[in-house]
């Protein structure tokens, strides 16, 4: 019997976890029978035609609370798929898929693996009803999983220390196909970018990514010849465009929309900045480093510190100052003035900027897909 890999996720409609899933399956389908189960039938990434795609046909335009209330219904639908295909192990990515995967285990008794993509302490830091429900579900469901795969050491620690999760955990960083990224980065773009005067950010335009912090800091930098390119889509786009207008930055901030090849833009820009309030193991930060950008990131929980300052204490989080880390600059979250300071520093110091561009490529090699895919194979493949 062929070995199977079954991955379950909300959708493949853009996003870092979604890109990882497509990368994993496209590389594993050469050796294994691969199945992808989607809650919502949306796919924005190229998938090998040999991958069997199954949709639970959930609608994406429902509120967060409605989606949480539907978890048992979706778990029942997943259970039917598991029994139809005789799946014995399901690996899920993202919170909602993780909850459903664990709930379905009560019905189908399959082996349940969940990939934890972001530290829940930062993801659910507010007091909203949906955050309270999500924290309750993590505390009461995650220990039922057979294995948890956090994408950073900080996430593993967060689950243990703040949520009492004692399930077996194995940290696996995200994989990157360095040669493919470098090849795709050479593609032409229709928009002319002056590399020497360019800053780029890539990511979904949601509140957690805090693009407004970056825009506000960009408005204050010394060199007004720089342009900021924003690649991504999301619910905050209208608010961000209005902010750009209020700050008089229409000629200096460019919204590029979504493109499933961000590398062709990253390779043509000088500086990459990530301004998130929280992350897991941010794909785009590592991908920007592959593309030769010098990078600045907020020191959010989690990921950036492990990428840019791997020898530092992962429990440290900046509050009042920036840090010139080994592979890039770290800045406190939600701090416009410190982000402006970091931007001015790297803009005005050419030797520092070039040093970080060289170091970035070195660091990116630590996340080569060839090594990390072996770690996934060990736990994803079943008879």
C-alpha positions in Angstrom: 0.0 0.0 0.0 1.3 3.5 -0.9 2.2 5.7 2.0 -0.3 8.6 2.4 0.0 12.2 3.5 -3.3 14.0 4.4 -3.2 17.7 5.2 -6.3 19.7 6.3 -6.4 23.5 6.3 -9.0 26.3 6.1 -8.2 27.1 2.5 -5.2 27.9 0.2 -6.4 31.5 -0.4 -3.1 33.2 0.2 -1.1 33.4 3.4 2.1 31.9 4.9 0.7 28.7 6.3 -1.0 28.1 2.9 2.2 28.6 1.0 4.0 26.1 3.3 1.2 23.5 2.7 1.5 23.9 -1.1 5.3 23.7 -0.9 5.2 20.6 1.2 2.6 18.8 -0.9 4.3 19.7 -4.2 7.6 18.3 -3.0 6.1 15.2 -1.3 3.8 14.1 -4.1 6.8 12.6 -5.9 7.1 9.9 -3.3 3.7 9.7 -1.5 0.0 9.6 -2.2 -1.0 13.1 -1.2 -4.4 14.4 -0.2 -5.4 18.0 0.7 -8.7 18.7 2.6 -10.0 22.2 2.4 -12.7 23.8 4.5 -13.3 26.4 1.9 -12.7 25.6 -1.7 -10.2 28.5 -2.5 -6.8 27.9 -3.9 -4.3 30.8 -4.8 -1.2 28.6 -5.1 -0.1 26.2 -7.8 -0.7 22.6 -6.9 0.6 19.4 -8.5 -2.2 17.7 -10.4 -1.5 14.5 -8.6 -2.6 15.9 -5.3 -6.2 14.8 -4.5 -8.1 18.0 -3.4 -11.2 17.5 -1.2 -13.4 20.4 -0.2 -15.8 20.5 2.7 -17.6 23.4 0.9 -17.7 25.8 3.9 -18.4 29.5 3.1 -15.7 32.0 3.9 -18.0 35.1 4.3 -19.2 34.2 7.8 -18.3 36.0 11.0 -15.7 34.6 13.4 -18.3 33.7 15.9 -20.4 31.8 13.4 -17.3 29.9 12.2 -16.6 28.9 15.8 -20.2 27.8 16.3 -20.0 25.6 13.1 -16.9 23.7 14.4 -18.9 20.6 15.4 -20.7 20.6 12.0 -17.4 20.9 10.1 -15.9 18.1 12.3 -18.8 15.9 11.3 -18.2 16.6 7.6 -14.5 15.9 8.1 -15.3 12.6 9.8 -17.3 11.6 6.8 -14.4 12.3 4.5 -12.0 10.4 6.8 -14.3 7.3 6.7 -14.9 7.5 3.0 -11.2 7.5 2.2 -10.1 5.4 5.1 -7.6 8.0 6.3 -5.8 7.0 9.5 -3.9 10.3 10.2 -4.7 13.9 9.5 -2.3 16.8 9.9 -4.0 20.2 10.2 -2.7 23.8 9.8 -4.2 26.9 11.4 -6.4 27.2 14.5 -9.8 26.5 13.1 -8.6 23.5 11.2 -6.8 22.3 14.3 -10.0 22.5 16.4 -12.0 20.6 13.8 -9.3 18.0 13.4 -9.3 17.3 17.2 -13.1 17.3 17.4 -13.4 14.9 14.5 -11.0 12.5 16.4 -13.8 11.8 18.8 -15.9 10.4 15.9 -13.3 8.7 13.7 -10.5 7.8 16.2 -7.8 8.8 13.6 -4.3 10.0 14.6 -4.5 13.7 15.0 -1.5 16.0 14.3 -1.8 19.8 14.5 0.7 22.4 13.2 0.8 25.5 15.4 1.6 28.5 13.3 1.4 31.4 15.8 1.8 31.9 19.6 -1.8 32.0 21.0 -0.8 34.4 23.7 -0.2 37.1 21.1 -2.9 36.0 18.7 -5.6 36.2 21.3 -4.3 39.0 23.5 -7.5 41.0 23.3 -10.6 40.4 25.4 -13.0 39.8 22.5 -15.5 37.0 22.7 -13.9 35.1 19.8 -10.4 35.3 21.6 -11.9 34.0 24.8 -13.6 31.1 23.0 -10.4 30.3 21.1 -8.3 30.3 24.3 -10.8 28.0 25.9 -10.7 25.6 23.0 -6.9 25.5 23.0 -6.7 24.7 26.7 -9.4 22.1 26.4 -8.6 20.5 23.0 -4.9 20.7 22.3 -3.9 18.1 24.8 -6.1 15.6 22.9 -3.8 15.9 19.8 -1.4 13.0 19.3 1.4 15.5 18.3 1.8 19.2 18.0 4.2 20.7 15.4 5.0 24.3 16.4 7.0 26.4 13.9 9.1 28.0 16.5 10.6 27.3 19.9 8.8 30.3 21.3 5.4 28.9 20.3 6.3 25.6 22.0 7.1 27.5 25.2 4.0 29.6 25.0 1.8 26.5 24.7 3.4 24.8 27.7 3.8 27.8 30.0 0.6 29.7 29.3 -1.9 27.1 28.2 -0.7 23.9 30.1 -0.3 21.9 26.9 1.6 18.7 27.7 1.0 16.9 24.4 4.1 15.8 22.5 5.6 18.7 20.6 8.2 18.7 17.8 9.4 22.1 16.5 9.9 22.2 12.7 10.8 25.5 11.0 9.2 26.4 7.7 10.9 25.0 4.6 12.1 27.1 1.7 13.0 26.0 -1.8 16.0 28.4 -2.1 16.7 27.6 -5.8 13.1 27.9 -6.8 12.7 31.3 -5.0 15.9 32.6 -6.6 14.6 31.5 -10.1 11.2 33.1 -9.5 12.8 36.2 -8.2 14.3 36.9 -11.6 10.9 37.3 -13.3 10.1 40.7 -14.7 7.5 43.0 -13.2 5.4 45.6 -14.9 6.1 48.2 -12.3 9.4 50.1 -12.4 11.1 50.1 -9.0 14.3 52.1 -8.1 16.0 49.5 -5.9 18.2 52.0 -4.2 15.2 54.0 -2.9 12.7 51.2 -2.2 11.1 49.6 0.9 8.7 46.6 0.6 6.4 44.8 2.9 4.5 41.6 2.0 1.6 40.1 3.8 -2.2 39.9 4.2 -3.6 43.3 5.0 -5.1 42.5 8.4 -4.9 44.2 11.8 -2.4 41.7 13.2 0.1 42.6 10.5 -0.1 46.3 11.6 0.7 47.9 8.3 -0.5 51.2 9.7 2.6 51.2 12.0 4.9 50.9 9.0 3.0 53.6 7.0 3.1 56.0 9.9 6.8 55.4 10.5 7.5 55.7 6.8 5.9 59.1 6.7 8.5 60.3 9.2 11.8 59.0 7.6 14.5 61.4 6.6 14.8 60.4 3.0 11.6 61.5 1.2 12.8 59.9 -2.1 12.1 56.4 -0.8 9.0 54.6 -1.9 7.1 52.0 0.1 5.6 49.0 -1.8 2.8 47.0 -0.1 2.1 43.6 -1.6 -0.9 41.8 -0.3 -4.7 41.9 0.1 -7.1 41.9 3.1 -9.8 43.6 5.0 -7.7 46.5 6.1 -6.8 47.7 2.6 -9.4 50.5 2.5 -8.3 51.8 5.9 -4.7 51.7 4.9 -5.4 53.5 1.7 -7.2 56.2 3.6 -4.3 56.5 6.0 -1.9 57.0 3.1 -4.2 59.8 1.8 -4.4 61.5 5.2 -0.6 61.5 5.4 -0.2 62.9 1.9 1.8 59.8 0.8 -0.1 58.9 -2.4 3.0 59.4 -4.6 5.2 57.4 -2.3 3.2 54.4 -1.2 2.2 51.8 -3.8 -0.4 49.1 -3.2 0.6 46.2 -5.5 -2.3 43.8 -4.6 -1.7 40.0 -4.3 0.7 38.0 -6.4 1.6 34.4 -5.7 5.1 35.2 -6.8 6.2 37.9 -4.3 9.9 37.1 -4.9 10.0 39.0 -8.2 9.2 42.2 -6.2 11.4 41.4 -3.1 14.4 40.9 -5.3 14.0 44.4 -6.8 13.8 46.2 -3.5 16.5 47.3 -1.1 14.8 46.9 2.3 12.1 44.6 3.6 10.1 45.5 6.7 7.7 43.4 8.7 5.6 45.4 11.3 3.4 42.6 12.7 2.0 42.5 16.3 2.3 38.7 16.3 3.6 36.0 14.0 4.5 32.3 14.1 7.5 31.8 11.9 7.1 34.5 9.2 7.7 33.0 5.8 8.1 36.3 4.1 10.9 37.4 6.4 12.9 34.4 5.5 11.9 34.7 1.8 13.0 38.4 1.7 16.4 37.3 3.1 16.7 34.7 0.3 16.0 37.6 -2.2 18.8 39.7 -0.8 16.9 42.3 1.1 18.2 43.9 4.3 15.5 43.4 6.9 13.8 45.1 9.8 11.2 43.4 11.8 9.2 44.0 15.0 10.3 41.7 17.8 6.9 40.1 18.0 6.0 36.7 19.4 7.2 34.7 17.7 9.7 33.9 14.9 11.6 37.1 14.1 14.0 36.8 17.0 14.7 33.2 16.2 15.4 34.1 12.6 17.4 37.3 13.1 19.0 36.7 16.5 19.2 32.9 16.8 21.8 32.9 19.6 19.7 35.3 21.8 17.2 34.4 24.5 14.0 33.7 22.7 12.0 34.8 25.8 13.3 38.4 25.4 11.1 40.9 23.8 12.1 44.5 23.1 10.1 47.3 24.7 12.0 50.6 24.5 14.8 50.2 22.0 15.9 48.7 18.7 18.4 45.9 18.4 21.0 45.4 15.8 20.8 41.7 15.7 23.1 39.4 13.8 21.0 39.1 10.6 18.8 42.2 10.7 17.3 44.9 12.9 14.6 44.2 15.6 12.2 46.9 16.8 9.5 46.9 19.5 6.0 46.1 18.5 3.5 49.0 18.1 6.2 51.6 18.4 6.2 54.1 15.5 9.2 56.1 16.7 11.5 53.1 17.1 10.4 51.8 13.8 11.3 55.2 12.2 14.6 55.1 14.0 15.4 51.6 12.6 14.4 52.7 9.1 16.6 55.8 9.2 19.5 53.8 10.5 19.5 51.3 7.7 18.6 53.9 5.0 21.5 56.3 6.1 24.1 53.6 6.7 25.0 52.0 3.4 27.7 49.7 4.9 25.2 48.3 7.5 22.6 47.8 4.8 24.9 45.9 2.5 26.2 43.8 5.5 22.7 42.8 6.3 21.9 41.9 2.7 24.9 39.5 2.6 24.2 38.1 6.1 20.5 37.5 5.1 21.4 35.1 2.3 23.7 33.2 4.6 21.0 32.8 7.3 18.3 31.7 4.8 20.3 28.6 3.9 19.5 27.3 7.4 15.9 26.8 6.3 16.5 24.9 3.1 13.6 22.6 2.1 15.9 19.6 1.6 16.6 19.3 5.3 13.3 20.4 6.7 11.2 18.2 4.5 12.9 15.2 6.0 11.7 16.2 9.4 8.1 16.5 8.1 8.4 13.1 6.3 9.2 11.4 9.6 5.8 12.3 11.1 3.4 13.0 8.2 3.7 9.7 6.3 1.5 6.8 7.2 0.7 3.4 5.5 
